[in-house]
Amino acid sequence: MKSTFTKQNYLIFLAGIALICLGYLLMMGGGSEDPNVFNPAIFDTQHITIAPMICLFGFITIIVGIMWREKKPSGDSK
């Protein structure tokens, strides 16, 4: 029985999952130990811009992994 996905598809999936995890890890932090003290670090560029973009690239990578198909050499039909 032939699988729909190849080894390369699964590697692309893993790369996408790794990017998503990295994005969520970058979103963590910046909070304050005391709830009565405001810490403006939660609005840092890393938390607001970079981390969501990395997550988005991860989701796009997973979509590419689903759609990826090996190019078959075309036969010489005359």
N, CA, C and O atoms as a printed pandas DataFrame, in Angstrom:
     atom_number atom_name residue_name chain_id  residue_number  x_coord  y_coord  z_coord
0              1         N          MET        A               1    0.845   -1.173    0.000
1              2        CA          MET        A               1    0.000    0.000    0.000
2              3         C          MET        A               1    0.896    1.242    0.000
3              4         O          MET        A               1    1.771    1.394    0.853
4              5         N          LYS        A               2    0.662    2.111   -0.957
5              6        CA          LYS        A               2    1.490    3.305   -1.104
6              7         C          LYS        A               2    0.905    4.447   -0.290
7              8         O          LYS        A               2   -0.297    4.709   -0.337
8              9         N          SER        A               3    1.775    5.127    0.461
9             10        CA          SER        A               3    1.361    6.256    1.279
10            11         C          SER        A               3    1.250    7.512    0.419
11            12         O          SER        A               3    1.962    7.663   -0.574
12            13         N          THR        A               4    0.365    8.391    0.806
13            14        CA          THR        A               4    0.198    9.646    0.083
14            15         C          THR        A               4    1.387   10.567    0.297
15            16         O          THR        A               4    1.802   11.284   -0.613
16            17         N          PHE        A               5    1.933   10.542    1.513
17            18        CA          PHE        A               5    3.043   11.415    1.847
18            19         C          PHE        A               5    4.359   10.651    1.807
19            20         O          PHE        A               5    4.428    9.474    2.163
20            21         N          THR        A               6    5.393   11.342    1.369
21            22        CA          THR        A               6    6.725   10.749    1.313
22            23         C          THR        A               6    7.538   11.224    2.523
23            24         O          THR        A               6    7.061   11.994    3.357
24            25         N          LYS        A               7    8.757   10.745    2.586
25            26        CA          LYS        A               7    9.645   11.139    3.677
26            27         C          LYS        A               7    9.881   12.645    3.652
27            28         O          LYS        A               7    9.976   13.278    4.703
28            29         N          GLN        A               8    9.974   13.213    2.469
29            30        CA          GLN        A               8   10.208   14.654    2.349
30            31         C          GLN        A               8    9.012   15.448    2.887
31            32         O          GLN        A               8    9.192   16.503    3.496
32            33         N          ASN        A               9    7.790   14.943    2.663
33            34        CA          ASN        A               9    6.614   15.605    3.220
34            35         C          ASN        A               9    6.687   15.646    4.746
35            36         O          ASN        A               9    6.412   16.678    5.359
36            37         N          TYR        A              10    7.055   14.528    5.348
37            38        CA          TYR        A              10    7.130   14.479    6.800
38            39         C          TYR        A              10    8.231   15.375    7.339
39            40         O          TYR        A              10    8.074   15.953    8.414
40            41         N          LEU        A              11    9.337   15.509    6.627
41            42        CA          LEU        A              11   10.390   16.420    7.055
42            43         C          LEU        A              11    9.918   17.873    7.000
43            44         O          LEU        A              11   10.262   18.675    7.868
44            45         N          ILE        A              12    9.132   18.208    5.979
45            46        CA          ILE        A              12    8.578   19.556    5.877
46            47         C          ILE        A              12    7.584   19.798    7.016
47            48         O          ILE        A              12    7.551   20.885    7.593
48            49         N          PHE        A              13    6.761   18.765    7.345
49            50        CA          PHE        A              13    5.848   18.874    8.487
50            51         C          PHE        A              13    6.615   19.164    9.769
51            52         O          PHE        A              13    6.239   20.051   10.536
52            53         N          LEU        A              14    7.690   18.418   10.001
53            54        CA          LEU        A              14    8.473   18.598   11.222
54            55         C          LEU        A              14    9.101   19.990   11.285
55            56         O          LEU        A              14    9.176   20.596   12.354
56            57         N          ALA        A              15    9.550   20.491   10.138
57            58        CA          ALA        A              15   10.108   21.841   10.106
58            59         C          ALA        A              15    9.029   22.868   10.464
59            60         O          ALA        A              15    9.296   23.822   11.194
60            61         N          GLY        A              16    7.826   22.673    9.956
61            62        CA          GLY        A              16    6.724   23.583   10.285
62            63         C          GLY        A              16    6.357   23.535   11.756
63            64         O          GLY        A              16    6.114   24.571   12.374
64            65         N          ILE        A              17    6.315   22.330   12.320
65            66        CA          ILE        A              17    6.000   22.194   13.742
66            67         C          ILE        A              17    7.090   22.839   14.589
67            68         O          ILE        A              17    6.793   23.469   15.604
68            69         N          ALA        A              18    8.347   22.687   14.183
69            70        CA          ALA        A              18    9.447   23.312   14.916
70            71         C          ALA        A              18    9.341   24.834   14.866
71            72         O          ALA        A              18    9.604   25.503   15.865
72            73         N          LEU        A              19    8.957   25.387   13.713
73            74        CA          LEU        A              19    8.792   26.838   13.612
74            75         C          LEU        A              19    7.655   27.331   14.497
75            76         O          LEU        A              19    7.775   28.375   15.138
76            77         N          ILE        A              20    6.566   26.596   14.536
77            78        CA          ILE        A              20    5.438   26.993   15.381
78            79         C          ILE        A              20    5.838   26.964   16.850
79            80         O          ILE        A              20    5.530   27.890   17.600
80            81         N          CYS        A              21    6.524   25.901   17.261
81            82        CA          CYS        A              21    6.979   25.818   18.656
82            83         C          CYS        A              21    7.947   26.950   18.991
83            84         O          CYS        A              21    7.873   27.527   20.076
84            85         N          LEU        A              22    8.850   27.269   18.073
85            86        CA          LEU        A              22    9.787   28.371   18.291
86            87         C          LEU        A              22    9.037   29.692   18.439
87            88         O          LEU        A              22    9.379   30.510   19.294
88            89         N          GLY        A              23    8.025   29.901   17.613
89            90        CA          GLY        A              23    7.235   31.130   17.707
90            91         C          GLY        A              23    6.532   31.256   19.039
91            92         O          GLY        A              23    6.510   32.334   19.631
92            93         N          TYR        A              24    5.949   30.149   19.524
93            94        CA          TYR        A              24    5.277   30.205   20.824
94            95         C          TYR        A              24    6.277   30.393   21.960
95            96         O          TYR        A              24    5.973   31.066   22.945
96            97         N          LEU        A              25    7.456   29.812   21.834
97            98        CA          LEU        A              25    8.479   30.023   22.864
98            99         C          LEU        A              25    8.926   31.479   22.897
99           100         O          LEU        A              25    9.186   32.031   23.966
100          101         N          LEU        A              26    9.015   32.098   21.719
101          102        CA          LEU        A              26    9.396   33.514   21.673
102          103         C          LEU        A              26    8.301   34.428   22.236
103          104         O          LEU        A              26    8.597   35.529   22.699
104          105         N          MET        A              27    7.047   33.981   22.199
105          106        CA          MET        A              27    5.956   34.786   22.743
106          107         C          MET        A              27    5.931   34.759   24.272
107          108         O          MET        A              27    5.350   35.646   24.898
108          109         N          MET        A              28    6.549   33.762   24.864
109          110        CA          MET        A              28    6.522   33.644   26.324
110          111         C          MET        A              28    7.377   34.737   26.967
111          112         O          MET        A              28    8.280   35.296   26.344
112          113         N          GLY        A              29    7.072   35.014   28.202
113          114        CA          GLY        A              29    7.890   35.936   28.976
114          115         C          GLY        A              29    7.403   37.366   28.895
115          116         O          GLY        A              29    6.439   37.679   28.197
116          117         N          GLY        A              30    8.086   38.218   29.621
117          118        CA          GLY        A              30    7.738   39.628   29.631
118          119         C          GLY        A              30    6.718   39.985   30.677
119          120         O          GLY        A              30    6.339   41.149   30.805
120          121         N          GLY        A              31    6.265   39.002   31.428
121          122        CA          GLY        A              31    5.289   39.270   32.475
122          123         C          GLY        A              31    5.951   39.807   33.722
123          124         O          GLY        A              31    7.174   39.932   33.788
124          125         N          SER        A              32    5.147   40.119   34.694
125          126        CA          SER        A              32    5.649   40.661   35.950
126          127         C          SER        A              32    5.325   39.681   37.071
127          128         O          SER        A              32    4.288   39.019   37.048
128          129         N          GLU        A              33    6.211   39.594   38.041
129          130        CA          GLU        A              33    5.975   38.726   39.198
130          131         C          GLU        A              33    4.849   39.277   40.072
131          132         O          GLU        A              33    4.076   38.517   40.655
132          133         N          ASP        A              34    4.768   40.578   40.153
133          134        CA          ASP        A              34    3.750   41.235   40.965
134          135         C          ASP        A              34    2.618   41.692   40.043
135          136         O          ASP        A              34    2.864   42.465   39.117
136          137         N          PRO        A              35    1.379   41.233   40.273
137          138        CA          PRO        A              35    0.275   41.629   39.374
138          139         C          PRO        A              35   -0.076   43.110   39.455
139          140         O          PRO        A              35   -0.791   43.618   38.591
140          141         N          ASN        A              36    0.406   43.805   40.464
141          142        CA          ASN        A              36    0.116   45.233   40.601
142          143         C          ASN        A              36    1.135   46.112   39.881
143          144         O          ASN        A              36    0.973   47.331   39.824
144          145         N          VAL        A              37    2.180   45.502   39.333
145          146        CA          VAL        A              37    3.233   46.257   38.655
146          147         C          VAL        A              37    3.161   45.950   37.163
147          148         O          VAL        A              37    3.179   44.787   36.760
148          149         N          PHE        A              38    3.079   46.990   36.354
149          150        CA          PHE        A              38    3.015   46.815   34.898
150          151         C          PHE        A              38    4.424   46.703   34.337
151          152         O          PHE        A              38    5.302   47.497   34.675
152          153         N          ASN        A              39    4.634   45.712   33.478
153          154        CA          ASN        A              39    5.928   45.534   32.825
154          155         C          ASN        A              39    5.731   45.766   31.328
155          156         O          ASN        A              39    5.074   44.958   30.671
156          157         N          PRO        A              40    6.278   46.843   30.774
157          158        CA          PRO        A              40    6.068   47.132   29.344
158          159         C          PRO        A              40    6.806   46.169   28.417
159          160         O          PRO        A              40    6.681   46.285   27.198
160          161         N          ALA        A              41    7.570   45.222   28.961
161          162        CA          ALA        A              41    8.296   44.266   28.121
162          163         C          ALA        A              41    7.360   43.324   27.377
163          164         O          ALA        A              41    7.782   42.675   26.420
164          165         N          ILE        A              42    6.094   43.233   27.794
165          166        CA          ILE        A              42    5.166   42.354   27.070
166          167         C          ILE        A              42    4.826   42.919   25.697
167          168         O          ILE        A              42    4.350   42.187   24.829
168          169         N          PHE        A              43    5.064   44.215   25.490
169          170        CA          PHE        A              43    4.812   44.832   24.196
170          171         C          PHE        A              43    6.095   45.008   23.395
171          172         O          PHE        A              43    6.186   45.902   22.554
172          173         N          ASP        A              44    7.069   44.174   23.650
173          174        CA          ASP        A              44    8.351   44.191   22.946
174          175         C          ASP        A              44    8.144   43.713   21.504
175          176         O          ASP        A              44    7.182   43.001   21.217
176          177         N          THR        A              45    9.033   44.101   20.612
177          178        CA          THR        A              45    8.941   43.705   19.205
178          179         C          THR        A              45    8.986   42.186   19.048
179          180         O          THR        A              45    8.321   41.626   18.177
180          181         N          GLN        A              46    9.761   41.535   19.880
181          182        CA          GLN        A              46    9.856   40.067   19.808
182          183         C          GLN        A              46    8.503   39.418   20.069
183          184         O          GLN        A              46    8.129   38.476   19.371
184          185         N          HIS        A              47    7.766   39.903   21.058
185          186        CA          HIS        A              47    6.492   39.293   21.436
186          187         C          HIS        A              47    5.353   39.665   20.495
187          188         O          HIS        A              47    4.452   38.861   20.260
188          189         N          ILE        A              48    5.391   40.866   19.963
189          190        CA          ILE        A              48    4.265   41.369   19.179
190          191         C          ILE        A              48    4.425   41.115   17.682
191          192         O          ILE        A              48    3.428   40.892   16.995
192          193         N          THR        A              49    5.639   41.142   17.162
193          194        CA          THR        A              49    5.843   41.058   15.716
194          195         C          THR        A              49    6.562   39.799   15.276
195          196         O          THR        A              49    6.061   39.057   14.431
196          197         N          ILE        A              50    7.725   39.557   15.838
197          198        CA          ILE        A              50    8.577   38.461   15.343
198          199         C          ILE        A              50    7.973   37.094   15.627
199          200         O          ILE        A              50    7.911   36.252   14.731
200          201         N          ALA        A              51    7.530   36.857   16.850
201          202        CA          ALA        A              51    7.001   35.542   17.220
202          203         C          ALA        A              51    5.757   35.155   16.410
203          204         O          ALA        A              51    5.692   34.022   15.932
204          205         N          PRO        A              52    4.768   36.041   16.233
205          206        CA          PRO        A              52    3.624   35.663   15.399
206          207         C          PRO        A              52    3.995   35.407   13.937
207          208         O          PRO        A              52    3.398   34.555   13.280
208          209         N          MET        A              53    4.993   36.156   13.430
209          210        CA          MET        A              53    5.420   35.911   12.048
210          211         C          MET        A              53    6.072   34.538   11.916
211          212         O          MET        A              53    5.863   33.852   10.915
212          213         N          ILE        A              54    6.848   34.133   12.899
213          214        CA          ILE        A              54    7.473   32.809   12.863
214          215         C          ILE        A              54    6.397   31.729   12.941
215          216         O          ILE        A              54    6.495   30.716   12.249
216          217         N          CYS        A              55    5.378   31.927   13.770
217          218        CA          CYS        A              55    4.262   30.972   13.824
218          219         C          CYS        A              55    3.549   30.896   12.477
219          220         O          CYS        A              55    3.222   29.806   12.010
220          221         N          LEU        A              56    3.311   32.034   11.858
221          222        CA          LEU        A              56    2.653   32.055   10.556
222          223         C          LEU        A              56    3.482   31.311    9.514
223          224         O          LEU        A              56    2.937   30.542    8.722
224          225         N          PHE        A              57    4.807   31.536    9.508
225          226        CA          PHE        A              57    5.673   30.803    8.585
226          227         C          PHE        A              57    5.615   29.304    8.857
227          228         O          PHE        A              57    5.702   28.497    7.931
228          229         N          GLY        A              58    5.468   28.934   10.116
229          230        CA          GLY        A              58    5.332   27.517   10.456
230          231         C          GLY        A              58    4.061   26.917    9.875
231          232         O          GLY        A              58    4.090   25.816    9.325
232          233         N          PHE        A              59    2.950   27.629    9.991
233          234        CA          PHE        A              59    1.689   27.133    9.428
234          235         C          PHE        A              59    1.763   27.067    7.898
235          236         O          PHE        A              59    1.250   26.127    7.291
236          237         N          ILE        A              60    2.394   28.053    7.287
237          238        CA          ILE        A              60    2.568   28.029    5.831
238          239         C          ILE        A              60    3.449   26.847    5.422
239          240         O          ILE        A              60    3.195   26.202    4.404
240          241         N          THR        A              61    4.482   26.567    6.216
241          242        CA          THR        A              61    5.365   25.439    5.927
242          243         C          THR        A              61    4.595   24.120    5.994
243          244         O          THR        A              61    4.825   23.226    5.179
244          245         N          ILE        A              62    3.695   23.997    6.949
245          246        CA          ILE        A              62    2.893   22.773    7.039
246          247         C          ILE        A              62    1.983   22.643    5.820
247          248         O          ILE        A              62    1.816   21.542    5.295
248          249         N          ILE        A              63    1.398   23.738    5.365
249          250        CA          ILE        A              63    0.559   23.683    4.159
250          251         C          ILE        A              63    1.390   23.272    2.955
251          252         O          ILE        A              63    0.936   22.484    2.126
252          253         N          VAL        A              64    2.610   23.804    2.853
253          254        CA          VAL        A              64    3.506   23.405    1.767
254          255         C          VAL        A              64    3.823   21.921    1.877
255          256         O          VAL        A              64    3.891   21.223    0.865
256          257         N          GLY        A              65    4.018   21.435    3.096
257          258        CA          GLY        A              65    4.288   20.008    3.300
258          259         C          GLY        A              65    3.132   19.135    2.856
259          260         O          GLY        A              65    3.348   18.029    2.361
260          261         N          ILE        A              66    1.921   19.606    3.023
261          262        CA          ILE        A              66    0.751   18.841    2.575
262          263         C          ILE        A              66    0.665   18.850    1.056
263          264         O          ILE        A              66    0.350   17.828    0.446
264          265         N          MET        A              67    0.939   19.984    0.447
265          266        CA          MET        A              67    0.780   20.119   -0.997
266          267         C          MET        A              67    1.985   19.618   -1.797
267          268         O          MET        A              67    1.880   19.441   -3.011
268          269         N          TRP        A              68    3.120   19.389   -1.145
269          270        CA          TRP        A              68    4.361   19.025   -1.833
270          271         C          TRP        A              68    4.211   17.702   -2.572
271          272         O          TRP        A              68    3.708   16.721   -2.023
272          273         N          ARG        A              69    4.651   17.692   -3.817
273          274        CA          ARG        A              69    4.652   16.474   -4.622
274          275         C          ARG        A              69    5.943   16.431   -5.416
275          276         O          ARG        A              69    6.372   17.431   -5.992
276          277         N          GLU        A              70    6.549   15.268   -5.436
277          278        CA          GLU        A              70    7.782   15.098   -6.195
278          279         C          GLU        A              70    7.507   15.286   -7.678
279          280         O          GLU        A              70    6.468   14.860   -8.181
280          281         N          LYS        A              71    8.432   15.919   -8.372
281          282        CA          LYS        A              71    8.278   16.072   -9.810
282          283         C          LYS        A              71    8.733   14.798  -10.480
283          284         O          LYS        A              71    9.862   14.348  -10.282
284          285         N          LYS        A              72    7.868   14.227  -11.259
285          286        CA          LYS        A              72    8.199   13.014  -11.993
286          287         C          LYS        A              72    8.822   13.390  -13.325
287          288         O          LYS        A              72    8.357   14.317  -13.988
288          289         N          PRO        A              73    9.857   12.687  -13.720
289          290        CA          PRO        A              73   10.448   12.985  -15.042
290          291         C          PRO        A              73    9.424   12.642  -16.127
291          292         O          PRO        A              73    8.786   11.589  -16.108
292          293         N          SER        A              74    9.297   13.573  -17.068
293          294        CA          SER        A              74    8.330   13.356  -18.141
294          295         C          SER        A              74    8.889   12.329  -19.123
295          296         O          SER        A              74   10.070   12.337  -19.470
296          297         N          GLY        A              75    8.008   11.465  -19.545
297          298        CA          GLY        A              75    8.421   10.434  -20.510
298          299         C          GLY        A              75    8.607   11.011  -21.885
299          300         O          GLY        A              75    7.975   12.010  -22.230
300          301         N          ASP        A              76    9.458   10.406  -22.673
301          302        CA          ASP        A              76    9.682   10.856  -24.043
302          303         C          ASP        A              76    8.634   10.221  -24.957
303          304         O          ASP        A              76    8.897    9.215  -25.615
304          305         N          SER        A              77    7.478   10.804  -24.987
305          306        CA          SER        A              77    6.419   10.276  -25.860
306          307         C          SER        A              77    6.473   10.998  -27.195
307          308         O          SER        A              77    6.567   12.224  -27.253
308          309         N          LYS        A              78    6.412   10.225  -28.253
309          310        CA          LYS        A              78    6.502   10.803  -29.598
310          311         C          LYS        A              78    5.185   10.676  -30.310
311          312         O          LYS        A              78    5.060   11.104  -31.457
